[in-house]
Amino acid sequence: MGILLGLATALCWGSADLFARFATRRIGTFRTMLYMQMCGFCLLTLVMRPLGDGDICSTARAGGPGSGVSSLGC
């Protein structure tokens, strides 16, 4: 099972890099990063909403958006 999950992760990661390369050439680096962050946030929100138990500590609430904003500054 671990090998299958590792292969699936590598496939998804590689395809995301490929799509990011094409998007960067077409619309620019900043807009590509902004759209990638927004899509990731929306997908994680949709997935975590039904799976989470609703008990999120304040450290996680403060650290999540901060890490997203800091990755845009690179």
C-alpha positions in Angstrom: 0.0 0.0 0.0 2.8 2.4 0.8 4.5 1.9 -2.6 1.2 2.6 -4.4 0.7 5.8 -2.4 4.3 6.8 -3.1 3.8 6.3 -6.8 0.5 8.2 -6.8 2.2 11.1 -4.9 5.1 11.2 -7.4 2.6 11.2 -10.3 0.5 14.0 -8.9 3.6 16.1 -7.9 5.2 15.7 -11.3 2.0 16.6 -13.2 1.5 19.7 -11.0 5.1 20.8 -11.8 4.4 20.3 -15.5 1.2 22.3 -15.4 2.8 25.0 -13.3 5.5 25.4 -15.9 3.0 25.9 -18.7 0.9 28.3 -16.7 3.9 30.3 -15.7 5.0 30.8 -19.2 1.5 31.8 -20.2 0.3 34.1 -17.4 3.4 34.9 -15.3 4.9 33.7 -12.1 2.9 35.8 -9.6 -0.5 35.0 -11.0 0.4 31.3 -11.3 1.4 31.2 -7.6 -1.7 33.1 -6.6 -4.1 30.8 -8.4 -2.2 27.7 -7.2 -2.5 28.8 -3.6 -6.2 29.7 -4.0 -7.0 26.3 -5.6 -5.1 24.4 -2.9 -6.9 26.3 -0.2 -10.3 25.6 -1.7 -9.5 21.9 -2.3 -8.2 21.5 1.3 -11.2 23.3 2.7 -13.6 21.0 0.8 -11.8 17.9 1.9 -11.1 18.8 5.5 -14.6 20.1 6.2 -16.3 16.7 6.3 -13.2 14.9 7.6 -12.3 17.2 10.4 -13.9 17.0 13.9 -14.2 20.8 14.2 -11.7 21.1 17.0 -8.9 23.2 15.5 -6.5 24.8 17.9 -5.6 28.5 17.7 -2.0 27.8 16.7 -3.2 26.0 13.6 -5.5 28.8 12.7 -2.8 31.4 13.0 -0.1 29.3 11.3 -2.1 28.1 8.2 -2.8 31.5 6.6 0.7 32.7 7.6 2.4 29.9 5.8 0.3 30.5 2.7 1.1 34.2 2.6 4.8 33.6 3.2 5.1 31.2 0.3 3.8 33.9 -2.1 6.6 36.2 -1.1 9.3 33.9 -2.4 
